[in-house]
Amino acid sequence: MFLKGIYAGKPAFFQLFVLLLLVLFGAIFSSLIAMGIFYMVYGFQSDIMQYPDMMRLVQLISAVGTFLFPAVALAWTCSNNPKEYLSIGKIPKGQILLLTLVSIFLLSPSISLAGLLNKQMELPSFMEPVENWMRAQEKTAEELTLMLLAGKGIVTLLFNLLVIALAAGITEEFLFRGAVQRVIGGWTRNHHIIIWSAAILFSAFHMQFFGFLPRMLLGAYFGYLLYWGRNIWIPVFAHFTNNAFAVISMSDAKLKDNEFITGDISAQNLLPYTVIAIISLFLFYACAKKIKQLTAAKN
């Protein structure tokens, strides 16, 4: 079939180069398509920030072009078995999915504390311009997220879950866990190096440096889920669950003001929240261990 496996057996560096080209092409092409649709509908003088629904569509198209297309194209050209290359298996059993959902819930307090620690980061004075740029990137990302979440009602919530949770979970996991971990695996057999390297790239790609640590930790957990289960749908579900929690909590007026839900913990509640995080972390370890056992038995 056309181009299938044409680069199979090529060195990891070559496959990485191909992947970078595919990501660049996919990002540019999908952005042109998305913005072309927007300008055709609203005109060249319009500001997309005023149209949350169109922003969601642009986000969806960009995610497919930037993350999913490069992963699938790399698997197609670099393997004679693209499904195996990306670890695409059957939908996991309900028990594994339930434990994955619970594990994400239990890990959330520790991730929030990592986020609080990350936000305290300060660079040396001579790197002030860099820090200002990083903070500007963080502010832009927050404004974009708030714009995407703008609106009320079940329809808006469902669209946000589709774009921010489901689409992001599928497209990003196919790229970073499916493709990137596979490419890095061409350099080393040490699964810890593979998983953490992909997690670092996953976090860095988001260009949100004051949320780098929690995103890296989540990326590493997603990587271990793939390593244990050899099935991309397990980290996809974990990613979806994590993002869905965030979307729901930020869309509800009561939940988004609850610091124990959002993770923006005040100084007076830091100690009790830390105790909760420690207890949850022990329960998370037990839950993750059970997931590892179940997936190992299945494989």
C-alpha positions as YAML, in Angstrom:
chain: A
units: angstrom
residues:
- id: 1
  name: MET
  ca: [0.00, 0.00, 0.00]
- id: 2
  name: PHE
  ca: [1.05, 3.61, -0.62]
- id: 3
  name: LEU
  ca: [4.12, 4.53, 1.50]
- id: 4
  name: LYS
  ca: [3.28, 1.93, 4.14]
- id: 5
  name: GLY
  ca: [6.45, 0.91, 5.99]
- id: 6
  name: ILE
  ca: [8.68, 2.88, 3.62]
- id: 7
  name: TYR
  ca: [10.88, 3.98, 6.56]
- id: 8
  name: ALA
  ca: [10.57, 0.80, 8.62]
- id: 9
  name: GLY
  ca: [13.91, -0.11, 10.16]
- id: 10
  name: LYS
  ca: [15.31, 3.38, 9.80]
- id: 11
  name: PRO
  ca: [17.36, 4.75, 12.77]
- id: 12
  name: ALA
  ca: [15.53, 6.49, 15.60]
- id: 13
  name: PHE
  ca: [17.12, 9.84, 14.72]
- id: 14
  name: PHE
  ca: [15.70, 9.62, 11.20]
- id: 15
  name: GLN
  ca: [12.24, 8.74, 12.52]
- id: 16
  name: LEU
  ca: [12.41, 11.65, 14.95]
- id: 17
  name: PHE
  ca: [13.31, 13.99, 12.09]
- id: 18
  name: VAL
  ca: [10.35, 12.68, 10.08]
- id: 19
  name: LEU
  ca: [8.06, 13.18, 13.08]
- id: 20
  name: LEU
  ca: [9.21, 16.78, 13.55]
- id: 21
  name: LEU
  ca: [8.54, 17.52, 9.89]
- id: 22
  name: LEU
  ca: [5.09, 15.95, 10.15]
- id: 23
  name: VAL
  ca: [4.27, 17.97, 13.30]
- id: 24
  name: LEU
  ca: [5.40, 21.19, 11.60]
- id: 25
  name: PHE
  ca: [3.44, 20.46, 8.44]
- id: 26
  name: GLY
  ca: [0.36, 19.34, 10.37]
- id: 27
  name: ALA
  ca: [0.40, 22.41, 12.63]
- id: 28
  name: ILE
  ca: [0.73, 24.86, 9.72]
- id: 29
  name: PHE
  ca: [-1.78, 23.12, 7.45]
- id: 30
  name: SER
  ca: [-4.43, 22.65, 10.15]
- id: 31
  name: SER
  ca: [-4.04, 26.27, 11.29]
- id: 32
  name: LEU
  ca: [-4.55, 27.48, 7.71]
- id: 33
  name: ILE
  ca: [-7.66, 25.33, 7.37]
- id: 34
  name: ALA
  ca: [-9.09, 26.41, 10.74]
- id: 35
  name: MET
  ca: [-8.46, 30.11, 10.23]
- id: 36
  name: GLY
  ca: [-9.66, 29.86, 6.63]
- id: 37
  name: ILE
  ca: [-12.99, 28.52, 7.87]
- id: 38
  name: PHE
  ca: [-13.20, 31.28, 10.48]
- id: 39
  name: TYR
  ca: [-12.50, 34.10, 8.01]
- id: 40
  name: MET
  ca: [-14.94, 32.65, 5.49]
- id: 41
  name: VAL
  ca: [-17.68, 32.69, 8.11]
- id: 42
  name: TYR
  ca: [-16.93, 35.92, 9.98]
- id: 43
  name: GLY
  ca: [-14.71, 37.97, 7.65]
- id: 44
  name: PHE
  ca: [-11.10, 39.09, 7.82]
- id: 45
  name: GLN
  ca: [-11.79, 41.95, 10.23]
- id: 46
  name: SER
  ca: [-13.19, 39.68, 12.94]
- id: 47
  name: ASP
  ca: [-11.43, 38.78, 16.18]
- id: 48
  name: ILE
  ca: [-11.64, 35.06, 16.91]
- id: 49
  name: MET
  ca: [-11.38, 35.76, 20.65]
- id: 50
  name: GLN
  ca: [-14.96, 37.05, 20.44]
- id: 51
  name: TYR
  ca: [-16.29, 33.70, 19.20]
- id: 52
  name: PRO
  ca: [-15.77, 30.88, 21.73]
- id: 53
  name: ASP
  ca: [-17.60, 28.33, 19.57]
- id: 54
  name: MET
  ca: [-15.29, 29.00, 16.63]
- id: 55
  name: MET
  ca: [-12.29, 28.86, 18.97]
- id: 56
  name: ARG
  ca: [-13.34, 25.36, 19.98]
- id: 57
  name: LEU
  ca: [-13.55, 24.33, 16.33]
- id: 58
  name: VAL
  ca: [-10.12, 25.83, 15.62]
- id: 59
  name: GLN
  ca: [-8.72, 24.04, 18.68]
- id: 60
  name: LEU
  ca: [-10.19, 20.74, 17.49]
- id: 61
  name: ILE
  ca: [-8.82, 21.07, 13.95]
- id: 62
  name: SER
  ca: [-5.40, 22.14, 15.25]
- id: 63
  name: ALA
  ca: [-5.25, 19.20, 17.67]
- id: 64
  name: VAL
  ca: [-5.98, 16.72, 14.90]
- id: 65
  name: GLY
  ca: [-3.45, 18.31, 12.57]
- id: 66
  name: THR
  ca: [-0.68, 18.91, 15.09]
- id: 67
  name: PHE
  ca: [-0.90, 15.74, 17.18]
- id: 68
  name: LEU
  ca: [-2.98, 12.97, 15.62]
- id: 69
  name: PHE
  ca: [-1.98, 13.27, 11.96]
- id: 70
  name: PRO
  ca: [1.81, 13.21, 12.63]
- id: 71
  name: ALA
  ca: [1.48, 10.17, 14.92]
- id: 72
  name: VAL
  ca: [-0.61, 8.19, 12.45]
- id: 73
  name: ALA
  ca: [1.54, 9.23, 9.47]
- id: 74
  name: LEU
  ca: [4.74, 8.26, 11.31]
- id: 75
  name: ALA
  ca: [3.31, 4.87, 12.27]
- id: 76
  name: TRP
  ca: [2.19, 4.30, 8.68]
- id: 77
  name: THR
  ca: [5.54, 5.15, 7.11]
- id: 78
  name: CYS
  ca: [7.83, 3.70, 9.78]
- id: 79
  name: SER
  ca: [6.12, 0.38, 10.42]
- id: 80
  name: ASN
  ca: [4.47, -2.43, 8.51]
- id: 81
  name: ASN
  ca: [2.04, -2.71, 11.42]
- id: 82
  name: PRO
  ca: [0.90, 0.85, 12.32]
- id: 83
  name: LYS
  ca: [-1.59, -0.36, 14.95]
- id: 84
  name: GLU
  ca: [1.13, -2.24, 16.80]
- id: 85
  name: TYR
  ca: [3.52, 0.72, 16.42]
- id: 86
  name: LEU
  ca: [1.04, 3.01, 18.21]
- id: 87
  name: SER
  ca: [-0.07, 0.27, 20.67]
- id: 88
  name: ILE
  ca: [-3.66, 0.45, 19.43]
- id: 89
  name: GLY
  ca: [-5.50, -2.42, 21.05]
- id: 90
  name: LYS
  ca: [-9.03, -3.33, 22.07]
- id: 91
  name: ILE
  ca: [-10.95, -1.10, 24.47]
- id: 92
  name: PRO
  ca: [-9.75, -2.09, 27.98]
- id: 93
  name: LYS
  ca: [-12.03, -3.90, 30.38]
- id: 94
  name: GLY
  ca: [-14.27, -1.89, 32.66]
- id: 95
  name: GLN
  ca: [-12.31, -2.75, 35.80]
- id: 96
  name: ILE
  ca: [-9.11, -1.29, 34.34]
- id: 97
  name: LEU
  ca: [-10.90, 1.87, 33.20]
- id: 98
  name: LEU
  ca: [-12.57, 2.29, 36.60]
- id: 99
  name: LEU
  ca: [-9.27, 1.91, 38.43]
- id: 100
  name: THR
  ca: [-7.66, 4.37, 36.01]
- id: 101
  name: LEU
  ca: [-10.39, 6.92, 36.73]
- id: 102
  name: VAL
  ca: [-9.96, 6.44, 40.50]
- id: 103
  name: SER
  ca: [-6.17, 6.70, 40.21]
- id: 104
  name: ILE
  ca: [-6.41, 10.06, 38.42]
- id: 105
  name: PHE
  ca: [-8.74, 11.32, 41.15]
- id: 106
  name: LEU
  ca: [-6.34, 10.14, 43.87]
- id: 107
  name: LEU
  ca: [-3.31, 11.65, 42.13]
- id: 108
  name: SER
  ca: [-4.96, 15.06, 41.68]
- id: 109
  name: PRO
  ca: [-4.07, 16.51, 45.13]
- id: 110
  name: SER
  ca: [-0.37, 15.70, 44.65]
- id: 111
  name: ILE
  ca: [-0.48, 17.19, 41.14]
- id: 112
  name: SER
  ca: [-2.06, 20.35, 42.55]
- id: 113
  name: LEU
  ca: [0.69, 20.65, 45.18]
- id: 114
  name: ALA
  ca: [3.30, 20.20, 42.45]
- id: 115
  name: GLY
  ca: [1.57, 23.01, 40.57]
- id: 116
  name: LEU
  ca: [1.68, 25.29, 43.61]
- id: 117
  name: LEU
  ca: [5.39, 24.57, 43.99]
- id: 118
  name: ASN
  ca: [6.00, 25.21, 40.30]
- id: 119
  name: LYS
  ca: [4.29, 28.60, 40.49]
- id: 120
  name: GLN
  ca: [6.85, 29.71, 43.09]
- id: 121
  name: MET
  ca: [9.61, 29.41, 40.52]
- id: 122
  name: GLU
  ca: [11.77, 32.51, 40.12]
- id: 123
  name: LEU
  ca: [14.67, 32.82, 37.71]
- id: 124
  name: PRO
  ca: [17.90, 34.73, 38.48]
- id: 125
  name: SER
  ca: [17.73, 38.48, 37.93]
- id: 126
  name: PHE
  ca: [19.82, 38.34, 34.74]
- id: 127
  name: MET
  ca: [17.12, 36.07, 33.25]
- id: 128
  name: GLU
  ca: [14.29, 38.48, 34.02]
- id: 129
  name: PRO
  ca: [13.37, 38.92, 30.32]
- id: 130
  name: VAL
  ca: [13.02, 35.15, 30.00]
- id: 131
  name: GLU
  ca: [10.85, 34.96, 33.11]
- id: 132
  name: ASN
  ca: [8.65, 37.80, 31.85]
- id: 133
  name: TRP
  ca: [8.19, 35.95, 28.56]
- id: 134
  name: MET
  ca: [7.33, 32.74, 30.40]
- id: 135
  name: ARG
  ca: [4.76, 34.54, 32.55]
- id: 136
  name: ALA
  ca: [3.27, 36.14, 29.44]
- id: 137
  name: GLN
  ca: [2.92, 32.68, 27.87]
- id: 138
  name: GLU
  ca: [1.21, 31.45, 31.02]
- id: 139
  name: LYS
  ca: [-1.21, 34.39, 31.03]
- id: 140
  name: THR
  ca: [-2.04, 33.89, 27.36]
- id: 141
  name: ALA
  ca: [-2.74, 30.19, 27.94]
- id: 142
  name: GLU
  ca: [-5.01, 31.00, 30.90]
- id: 143
  name: GLU
  ca: [-6.94, 33.58, 28.88]
- id: 144
  name: LEU
  ca: [-7.37, 31.10, 26.04]
- id: 145
  name: THR
  ca: [-8.65, 28.45, 28.44]
- id: 146
  name: LEU
  ca: [-11.15, 30.87, 29.98]
- id: 147
  name: MET
  ca: [-12.35, 31.84, 26.51]
- id: 148
  name: LEU
  ca: [-12.83, 28.20, 25.54]
- id: 149
  name: LEU
  ca: [-14.82, 27.62, 28.73]
- id: 150
  name: ALA
  ca: [-16.96, 30.73, 28.18]
- id: 151
  name: GLY
  ca: [-20.68, 30.14, 28.00]
- id: 152
  name: LYS
  ca: [-23.28, 28.30, 30.01]
- id: 153
  name: GLY
  ca: [-25.49, 25.30, 29.54]
- id: 154
  name: ILE
  ca: [-25.11, 21.61, 28.86]
- id: 155
  name: VAL
  ca: [-24.34, 22.10, 25.15]
- id: 156
  name: THR
  ca: [-21.33, 24.29, 25.89]
- id: 157
  name: LEU
  ca: [-20.14, 21.83, 28.54]
- id: 158
  name: LEU
  ca: [-20.42, 18.91, 26.10]
- id: 159
  name: PHE
  ca: [-18.50, 20.78, 23.41]
- id: 160
  name: ASN
  ca: [-15.77, 21.62, 25.93]
- id: 161
  name: LEU
  ca: [-15.57, 18.00, 27.02]
- id: 162
  name: LEU
  ca: [-15.32, 16.99, 23.36]
- id: 163
  name: VAL
  ca: [-12.52, 19.45, 22.52]
- id: 164
  name: ILE
  ca: [-10.57, 19.90, 25.77]
- id: 165
  name: ALA
  ca: [-10.99, 16.41, 27.22]
- id: 166
  name: LEU
  ca: [-11.76, 13.79, 24.55]
- id: 167
  name: ALA
  ca: [-9.98, 15.26, 21.51]
- id: 168
  name: ALA
  ca: [-6.97, 16.36, 23.55]
- id: 169
  name: GLY
  ca: [-6.77, 12.99, 25.25]
- id: 170
  name: ILE
  ca: [-6.77, 11.07, 21.98]
- id: 171
  name: THR
  ca: [-4.59, 13.33, 19.86]
- id: 172
  name: GLU
  ca: [-1.92, 14.15, 22.46]
- id: 173
  name: GLU
  ca: [-1.59, 10.57, 23.68]
- id: 174
  name: PHE
  ca: [-1.25, 9.23, 20.14]
- id: 175
  name: LEU
  ca: [1.62, 11.66, 19.56]
- id: 176
  name: PHE
  ca: [3.53, 11.66, 22.85]
- id: 177
  name: ARG
  ca: [2.86, 8.19, 24.21]
- id: 178
  name: GLY
  ca: [2.19, 6.40, 20.93]
- id: 179
  name: ALA
  ca: [4.75, 7.98, 18.59]
- id: 180
  name: VAL
  ca: [7.32, 9.82, 20.72]
- id: 181
  name: GLN
  ca: [7.82, 6.98, 23.21]
- id: 182
  name: ARG
  ca: [8.19, 4.57, 20.29]
- id: 183
  name: VAL
  ca: [10.86, 6.76, 18.66]
- id: 184
  name: ILE
  ca: [12.78, 7.26, 21.91]
- id: 185
  name: GLY
  ca: [12.59, 3.51, 22.38]
- id: 186
  name: GLY
  ca: [14.83, 3.22, 19.34]
- id: 187
  name: TRP
  ca: [17.65, 4.78, 21.36]
- id: 188
  name: THR
  ca: [17.29, 2.95, 24.66]
- id: 189
  name: ARG
  ca: [15.51, -0.06, 26.14]
- id: 190
  name: ASN
  ca: [15.26, 1.58, 29.56]
- id: 191
  name: HIS
  ca: [11.53, 2.22, 29.87]
- id: 192
  name: HIS
  ca: [12.02, 4.80, 32.63]
- id: 193
  name: ILE
  ca: [14.20, 6.95, 30.35]
- id: 194
  name: ILE
  ca: [11.70, 6.53, 27.52]
- id: 195
  name: ILE
  ca: [8.71, 7.47, 29.68]
- id: 196
  name: TRP
  ca: [10.25, 10.46, 31.43]
- id: 197
  name: SER
  ca: [11.84, 11.82, 28.25]
- id: 198
  name: ALA
  ca: [8.46, 11.76, 26.51]
- id: 199
  name: ALA
  ca: [6.84, 13.34, 29.59]
- id: 200
  name: ILE
  ca: [9.35, 16.21, 29.55]
- id: 201
  name: LEU
  ca: [8.70, 16.81, 25.83]
- id: 202
  name: PHE
  ca: [4.95, 16.58, 26.44]
- id: 203
  name: SER
  ca: [5.09, 19.25, 29.13]
- id: 204
  name: ALA
  ca: [7.53, 21.49, 27.26]
- id: 205
  name: PHE
  ca: [5.37, 21.41, 24.11]
- id: 206
  name: HIS
  ca: [2.53, 23.14, 25.96]
- id: 207
  name: MET
  ca: [4.74, 26.21, 26.57]
- id: 208
  name: GLN
  ca: [3.30, 26.72, 30.07]
- id: 209
  name: PHE
  ca: [6.42, 26.78, 32.21]
- id: 210
  name: PHE
  ca: [4.72, 27.56, 35.51]
- id: 211
  name: GLY
  ca: [2.70, 24.39, 35.05]
- id: 212
  name: PHE
  ca: [5.62, 22.36, 33.72]
- id: 213
  name: LEU
  ca: [6.11, 20.11, 36.75]
- id: 214
  name: PRO
  ca: [2.52, 18.86, 37.25]
- id: 215
  name: ARG
  ca: [2.07, 18.30, 33.50]
- id: 216
  name: MET
  ca: [5.34, 16.36, 33.35]
- id: 217
  name: LEU
  ca: [4.27, 14.15, 36.28]
- id: 218
  name: LEU
  ca: [0.94, 13.45, 34.61]
- id: 219
  name: GLY
  ca: [2.70, 12.68, 31.33]
- id: 220
  name: ALA
  ca: [4.97, 10.21, 33.12]
- id: 221
  name: TYR
  ca: [1.98, 8.42, 34.67]
- id: 222
  name: PHE
  ca: [0.31, 8.21, 31.27]
- id: 223
  name: GLY
  ca: [3.56, 6.74, 29.95]
- id: 224
  name: TYR
  ca: [3.66, 4.06, 32.64]
- id: 225
  name: LEU
  ca: [0.04, 3.19, 31.89]
- id: 226
  name: LEU
  ca: [1.02, 2.55, 28.29]
- id: 227
  name: TYR
  ca: [4.08, 0.56, 29.33]
- id: 228
  name: TRP
  ca: [2.08, -1.64, 31.70]
- id: 229
  name: GLY
  ca: [-0.92, -2.21, 29.46]
- id: 230
  name: ARG
  ca: [0.64, -2.00, 25.98]
- id: 231
  name: ASN
  ca: [-2.62, -0.31, 24.99]
- id: 232
  name: ILE
  ca: [-2.86, 3.37, 24.00]
- id: 233
  name: TRP
  ca: [-6.51, 3.56, 25.09]
- id: 234
  name: ILE
  ca: [-5.56, 3.32, 28.78]
- id: 235
  name: PRO
  ca: [-3.51, 6.57, 28.86]
- id: 236
  name: VAL
  ca: [-6.06, 8.14, 26.49]
- id: 237
  name: PHE
  ca: [-8.79, 7.44, 29.05]
- id: 238
  name: ALA
  ca: [-6.58, 8.72, 31.90]
- id: 239
  name: HIS
  ca: [-5.85, 11.92, 29.96]
- id: 240
  name: PHE
  ca: [-9.54, 12.36, 29.16]
- id: 241
  name: THR
  ca: [-10.47, 11.83, 32.82]
- id: 242
  name: ASN
  ca: [-7.95, 14.38, 34.05]
- id: 243
  name: ASN
  ca: [-9.07, 17.03, 31.55]
- id: 244
  name: ALA
  ca: [-12.75, 16.26, 32.11]
- id: 245
  name: PHE
  ca: [-12.34, 16.85, 35.86]
- id: 246
  name: ALA
  ca: [-10.79, 20.23, 35.07]
- id: 247
  name: VAL
  ca: [-13.49, 21.22, 32.54]
- id: 248
  name: ILE
  ca: [-16.35, 20.28, 34.87]
- id: 249
  name: SER
  ca: [-14.81, 21.99, 37.91]
- id: 250
  name: MET
  ca: [-14.10, 25.20, 35.97]
- id: 251
  name: SER
  ca: [-17.55, 25.24, 34.35]
- id: 252
  name: ASP
  ca: [-19.51, 25.05, 37.59]
- id: 253
  name: ALA
  ca: [-19.84, 28.28, 39.56]
- id: 254
  name: LYS
  ca: [-19.66, 26.54, 42.94]
- id: 255
  name: LEU
  ca: [-16.86, 24.12, 42.07]
- id: 256
  name: LYS
  ca: [-14.55, 26.71, 40.51]
- id: 257
  name: ASP
  ca: [-14.57, 28.72, 43.74]
- id: 258
  name: ASN
  ca: [-13.72, 25.67, 45.88]
- id: 259
  name: GLU
  ca: [-9.96, 25.64, 46.36]
- id: 260
  name: PHE
  ca: [-9.97, 21.96, 47.34]
- id: 261
  name: ILE
  ca: [-11.45, 21.22, 43.91]
- id: 262
  name: THR
  ca: [-9.41, 23.65, 41.81]
- id: 263
  name: GLY
  ca: [-6.12, 23.07, 43.65]
- id: 264
  name: ASP
  ca: [-5.47, 26.79, 44.20]
- id: 265
  name: ILE
  ca: [-4.88, 26.23, 47.89]
- id: 266
  name: SER
  ca: [-4.62, 29.17, 50.26]
- id: 267
  name: ALA
  ca: [-1.92, 29.30, 52.92]
- id: 268
  name: GLN
  ca: [-4.39, 28.58, 55.73]
- id: 269
  name: ASN
  ca: [-5.56, 25.36, 54.08]
- id: 270
  name: LEU
  ca: [-2.18, 24.20, 52.83]
- id: 271
  name: LEU
  ca: [-1.47, 21.87, 55.77]
- id: 272
  name: PRO
  ca: [-4.78, 19.95, 55.72]
- id: 273
  name: TYR
  ca: [-4.61, 19.73, 51.93]
- id: 274
  name: THR
  ca: [-1.08, 18.35, 52.15]
- id: 275
  name: VAL
  ca: [-2.29, 15.67, 54.57]
- id: 276
  name: ILE
  ca: [-5.07, 14.78, 52.12]
- id: 277
  name: ALA
  ca: [-2.51, 14.64, 49.29]
- id: 278
  name: ILE
  ca: [-0.22, 12.28, 51.22]
- id: 279
  name: ILE
  ca: [-3.07, 9.92, 52.09]
- id: 280
  name: SER
  ca: [-4.35, 10.04, 48.51]
- id: 281
  name: LEU
  ca: [-0.86, 9.33, 47.21]
- id: 282
  name: PHE
  ca: [-0.63, 6.09, 49.18]
- id: 283
  name: LEU
  ca: [-4.06, 5.06, 47.88]
- id: 284
  name: PHE
  ca: [-2.96, 6.04, 44.36]
- id: 285
  name: TYR
  ca: [0.09, 3.78, 44.66]
- id: 286
  name: ALA
  ca: [-2.13, 0.84, 45.61]
- id: 287
  name: CYS
  ca: [-4.51, 1.63, 42.77]
- id: 288
  name: ALA
  ca: [-1.71, 1.96, 40.19]
- id: 289
  name: LYS
  ca: [-0.18, -1.31, 41.43]
- id: 290
  name: LYS
  ca: [-3.51, -3.04, 40.87]
- id: 291
  name: ILE
  ca: [-3.73, -1.61, 37.35]
- id: 292
  name: LYS
  ca: [-0.22, -2.90, 36.66]
- id: 293
  name: GLN
  ca: [-1.19, -6.38, 37.90]
- id: 294
  name: LEU
  ca: [-4.36, -6.54, 35.85]
- id: 295
  name: THR
  ca: [-2.72, -5.34, 32.65]
- id: 296
  name: ALA
  ca: [0.26, -7.67, 33.18]
- id: 297
  name: ALA
  ca: [-2.10, -10.62, 33.57]
- id: 298
  name: LYS
  ca: [-3.92, -9.59, 30.39]
- id: 299
  name: ASN
  ca: [-0.65, -9.39, 28.44]
...
